[in-house]
Amino acid sequence: MNADAEPLVQWERAVDGVALLRLNRPQRHNSLVPELLEALLAALDEIEADPAIHAVVLTHAGKNFSTGGDVAAFAAQGDAIASYADRLLALLNRSILRLAALRCPVVAAVEGWLTGGSLGLVLACDMAVLARDARIAPYYTVVGFSPDGGWTAMLPQLVGTPRARAWQLNNAIVAAPEAEALGLATALAAPGSAEADAATLARGVMRKVPGSVARTRALLRWDADTLAAGLERERAAFVAQIASAETADGMRRFLAGRARE
C-alpha cells in the first residue's frame, strides 16, 4: 500500500469511551484482503489493551459495509490462488474469533451491502444496527466459492439450518427488515444513520452495571472451541474449492457481470 494512502482500518476513541472501528476500503466496497484483516486484528489488539474503551462500534467508510472477499484480488493470484485463499481465510477466522471474544460490547453498524465472508464480522458482534435499505447476500453459488465467514459455522444457529441452507443454495438477497425478523439485526435505522444509532445503543449498554454486562456477555458468547472448529472447516473447504476450473469460470463471469443466476 502507498505510504500516503489512507489506512485500511481506522479507529478512534470518543471522550465517553466508545471506540469507532471503521473498515476503510470504500473504493473497493470494503472488500476483504489480507492487509485489511491484518489491520483489523491490530486495531482490535489496541482496543483490547485500552482500559478507557468501554464499548465498540464496528462501522465502515463508504456506501457498503463490505462485499466480502475481493473477487478481483482472488482472480489476480493465478497459480497462487489456494495459498492466497488460505492466508485470507485464516485472517478472517482470527478476526471473527477476536471480535467474539473482545472484553467490551461491540455493536455493528451496517449500511448498503453485506455479502460473503464479511457477514461473520457482524455475527461476531453483540448487536447490529442495519440501515433499512441494507441487504445481505452470500454469492457463493453464483461465483463458485465455498461458504466462509460463518455462513455455515454461525448462521444456522441463529436462523435454523433449513433457512440457512436455502438462503445460500438459492443465493437469496435478504433485506434489512427480514434480517431483523430473523434476529440478525437488533434494530433498523434510517439510511445514513446506522453508525449514530449503533453508537447510541453502545452507550446505553455502557450505562448498565459493568459486572452484569460482562457476565451476560460471557454466558451468551459463542463457544470459542466450537466456533473455531466450524470456521476451520470452512477454511479447508474454501481452499479446496478455490483452485477448481468451475470457480475460475465463475470468477470470470462475476467480474464480467455475467454471474450465474
PLY file of the C-alpha trace (Angstrom):
ply
format ascii 1.0
element vertex 261
property float x
property float y
property float z
element edge 260
property int vertex1
property int vertex2
end_header
0.00 0.00 0.00
1.24 3.51 -0.78
2.65 5.20 2.32
0.41 8.19 1.69
-2.76 6.09 1.33
-5.45 6.02 3.97
-5.18 3.13 6.45
-7.42 0.19 5.60
-8.86 0.23 9.13
-9.26 3.33 11.26
-10.25 3.64 14.88
-10.77 6.44 17.35
-11.91 6.68 20.95
-14.64 9.15 21.82
-14.43 11.04 25.11
-17.19 8.85 26.56
-15.24 5.65 25.98
-16.91 4.38 22.79
-14.44 3.37 20.10
-15.37 3.76 16.45
-13.67 0.99 14.47
-14.02 1.64 10.75
-13.35 -0.56 7.71
-11.77 1.87 5.27
-11.53 0.49 1.76
-14.56 2.23 0.26
-13.20 2.34 -3.28
-13.49 -1.48 -3.26
-16.67 -1.59 -1.14
-14.55 -2.60 1.89
-13.98 -5.99 0.27
-11.68 -8.21 2.29
-7.99 -8.59 1.51
-5.25 -9.83 3.86
-3.94 -6.33 4.53
-7.33 -5.09 5.72
-7.80 -8.05 8.06
-4.29 -7.67 9.45
-5.07 -4.01 10.17
-8.35 -5.02 11.81
-6.61 -7.50 14.09
-4.00 -4.90 15.06
-6.75 -2.38 15.88
-8.60 -4.95 17.99
-5.41 -5.61 19.96
-5.05 -1.88 20.65
-8.68 -1.58 21.70
-8.42 -4.61 23.97
-5.42 -3.04 25.72
-7.05 0.39 26.25
-8.89 0.44 29.60
-10.60 3.72 28.70
-12.65 1.95 26.00
-15.93 0.52 27.27
-17.76 -0.28 24.01
-17.01 -0.51 20.30
-18.97 0.37 17.17
-17.80 -1.64 14.16
-18.61 0.58 11.20
-17.36 1.39 7.73
-16.49 4.08 5.23
-18.48 4.42 2.03
-21.86 3.10 0.99
-21.36 -0.60 1.78
-20.29 -2.37 4.94
-18.34 -4.96 2.94
-18.82 -7.12 -0.10
-16.77 -10.00 1.32
-13.66 -11.36 -0.32
-12.31 -9.27 -3.19
-13.05 -11.42 -6.25
-10.67 -9.40 -8.44
-7.87 -9.98 -5.93
-8.59 -13.72 -5.97
-8.61 -13.81 -9.76
-5.26 -11.99 -9.93
-3.45 -14.70 -7.93
-3.03 -17.20 -10.75
-1.41 -20.42 -9.53
-1.01 -18.95 -6.04
-4.76 -18.64 -5.50
-5.02 -21.52 -3.00
-2.18 -20.12 -0.90
-3.73 -16.65 -1.01
-7.13 -18.04 0.00
-5.59 -19.98 2.86
-3.97 -16.81 4.20
-7.10 -14.71 3.77
-9.41 -17.23 5.44
-7.03 -17.74 8.35
-7.03 -13.97 8.95
-10.81 -13.72 8.57
-11.35 -16.53 11.06
-8.96 -14.92 13.54
-10.83 -11.63 13.15
-14.20 -13.25 13.81
-12.91 -15.08 16.88
-11.20 -11.91 18.15
-14.37 -9.84 17.80
-16.45 -12.52 19.50
-14.05 -12.60 22.47
-13.48 -8.85 22.88
-13.66 -7.74 26.52
-16.22 -4.98 25.84
-19.53 -4.91 23.95
-19.40 -4.47 20.18
-22.25 -3.10 18.06
-22.08 -3.35 14.26
-23.38 -0.54 12.05
-24.31 -1.73 8.56
-25.25 0.33 5.52
-25.61 -0.91 1.97
-24.44 -4.41 1.06
-23.19 -7.05 3.50
-22.08 -10.04 1.45
-19.86 -13.11 1.59
-17.43 -13.63 4.45
-17.92 -10.15 5.90
-21.16 -11.42 7.46
-19.06 -13.17 10.09
-17.67 -9.86 11.33
-21.22 -8.73 12.06
-22.39 -12.04 13.54
-19.45 -11.91 15.95
-20.72 -8.61 17.40
-23.07 -8.44 20.37
-25.66 -6.43 18.44
-26.13 -5.00 14.97
-27.94 -1.96 13.58
-28.86 -2.21 9.89
-29.97 0.64 7.69
-33.47 -0.08 6.41
-32.18 -0.37 2.85
-29.25 -2.66 3.75
-29.11 -6.08 2.11
-27.37 -9.36 2.93
-26.41 -11.99 0.34
-23.98 -14.95 0.19
-22.97 -15.04 -3.51
-21.09 -18.34 -3.08
-23.09 -20.46 -5.50
-23.04 -17.82 -8.24
-19.30 -17.12 -8.05
-18.19 -20.68 -7.31
-16.76 -20.23 -3.81
-17.37 -22.41 -0.76
-19.06 -20.62 2.17
-16.84 -18.82 4.67
-17.20 -16.15 7.32
-19.57 -18.17 9.49
-22.27 -18.83 6.89
-22.17 -22.48 7.99
-20.39 -22.12 11.35
-22.64 -19.39 12.79
-25.70 -18.58 10.70
-27.54 -21.93 11.13
-27.51 -21.49 14.91
-29.17 -18.09 14.53
-31.78 -18.71 11.82
-32.02 -22.52 11.69
-30.26 -24.92 9.34
-33.08 -25.26 6.74
-33.34 -21.49 6.29
-29.55 -21.04 6.20
-29.25 -23.84 3.63
-31.96 -22.44 1.34
-30.59 -18.90 1.66
-27.16 -19.97 0.46
-28.13 -22.51 -2.18
-30.53 -20.04 -3.81
-28.27 -17.03 -3.26
-31.23 -15.19 -1.79
-30.92 -11.47 -1.05
-32.29 -10.69 2.40
-33.39 -7.11 3.02
-32.86 -5.44 6.38
-36.46 -5.82 7.65
-36.32 -9.57 7.06
-32.90 -9.72 8.72
-34.40 -8.01 11.76
-37.29 -10.50 11.80
-34.75 -13.34 11.70
-32.91 -11.88 14.68
-29.81 -10.83 12.74
-30.42 -7.13 13.39
-31.07 -5.64 16.80
-32.58 -2.51 15.27
-33.18 -0.79 11.94
-32.02 2.74 11.18
-32.83 5.35 8.60
-30.34 5.17 5.71
-27.20 7.01 6.70
-27.94 6.74 10.43
-26.78 3.21 11.28
-23.49 4.38 12.80
-25.10 7.04 15.00
-27.82 4.64 16.15
-25.25 1.93 16.88
-23.25 4.40 18.98
-26.39 5.28 20.93
-27.05 1.59 21.52
-23.46 1.08 22.68
-23.69 3.99 25.11
-26.90 2.55 26.50
-25.16 -0.73 27.33
-22.27 1.20 28.89
-24.69 2.76 31.39
-25.69 -0.67 32.71
-23.95 -2.39 35.64
-20.49 -3.38 34.25
-20.17 -6.71 36.04
-23.64 -7.79 34.98
-22.92 -6.81 31.38
-19.67 -8.77 31.42
-21.25 -11.91 32.87
-24.21 -11.71 30.49
-21.88 -11.47 27.53
-19.72 -14.33 28.82
-22.70 -16.64 29.27
-24.09 -15.81 25.82
-20.76 -15.75 23.97
-20.07 -18.14 21.12
-18.25 -21.21 22.40
-14.71 -20.49 21.23
-13.68 -24.09 20.53
-16.87 -24.95 18.63
-16.75 -21.74 16.61
-13.06 -22.17 15.80
-13.67 -25.73 14.60
-16.57 -24.65 12.39
-14.57 -21.80 10.89
-11.65 -24.14 10.26
-13.93 -26.49 8.33
-15.00 -23.53 6.22
-11.36 -22.56 5.58
-10.42 -26.05 4.45
-13.44 -26.36 2.14
-12.87 -22.88 0.68
-9.23 -23.64 -0.14
-10.20 -26.99 -1.69
-12.78 -25.30 -3.96
-10.97 -22.12 -4.93
-8.47 -23.65 -7.40
-11.13 -25.52 -9.41
-11.85 -24.78 -13.06
-15.51 -24.04 -12.27
-14.50 -21.39 -9.74
-12.13 -19.78 -12.24
-15.02 -19.66 -14.71
-17.35 -18.33 -12.02
-14.96 -15.53 -11.13
-14.61 -14.56 -14.80
-18.37 -14.46 -15.19
-18.82 -12.47 -11.98
-16.19 -9.89 -12.88
-17.74 -9.57 -16.35
-21.17 -9.02 -14.81
-22.46 -12.37 -16.01
-22.71 -14.34 -12.74
-24.87 -17.45 -12.80
-28.41 -16.84 -11.61
0 1
1 2
2 3
3 4
4 5
5 6
6 7
7 8
8 9
9 10
10 11
11 12
12 13
13 14
14 15
15 16
16 17
17 18
18 19
19 20
20 21
21 22
22 23
23 24
24 25
25 26
26 27
27 28
28 29
29 30
30 31
31 32
32 33
33 34
34 35
35 36
36 37
37 38
38 39
39 40
40 41
41 42
42 43
43 44
44 45
45 46
46 47
47 48
48 49
49 50
50 51
51 52
52 53
53 54
54 55
55 56
56 57
57 58
58 59
59 60
60 61
61 62
62 63
63 64
64 65
65 66
66 67
67 68
68 69
69 70
70 71
71 72
72 73
73 74
74 75
75 76
76 77
77 78
78 79
79 80
80 81
81 82
82 83
83 84
84 85
85 86
86 87
87 88
88 89
89 90
90 91
91 92
92 93
93 94
94 95
95 96
96 97
97 98
98 99
99 100
100 101
101 102
102 103
103 104
104 105
105 106
106 107
107 108
108 109
109 110
110 111
111 112
112 113
113 114
114 115
115 116
116 117
117 118
118 119
119 120
120 121
121 122
122 123
123 124
124 125
125 126
126 127
127 128
128 129
129 130
130 131
131 132
132 133
133 134
134 135
135 136
136 137
137 138
138 139
139 140
140 141
141 142
142 143
143 144
144 145
145 146
146 147
147 148
148 149
149 150
150 151
151 152
152 153
153 154
154 155
155 156
156 157
157 158
158 159
159 160
160 161
161 162
162 163
163 164
164 165
165 166
166 167
167 168
168 169
169 170
170 171
171 172
172 173
173 174
174 175
175 176
176 177
177 178
178 179
179 180
180 181
181 182
182 183
183 184
184 185
185 186
186 187
187 188
188 189
189 190
190 191
191 192
192 193
193 194
194 195
195 196
196 197
197 198
198 199
199 200
200 201
201 202
202 203
203 204
204 205
205 206
206 207
207 208
208 209
209 210
210 211
211 212
212 213
213 214
214 215
215 216
216 217
217 218
218 219
219 220
220 221
221 222
222 223
223 224
224 225
225 226
226 227
227 228
228 229
229 230
230 231
231 232
232 233
233 234
234 235
235 236
236 237
237 238
238 239
239 240
240 241
241 242
242 243
243 244
244 245
245 246
246 247
247 248
248 249
249 250
250 251
251 252
252 253
253 254
254 255
255 256
256 257
257 258
258 259
259 260
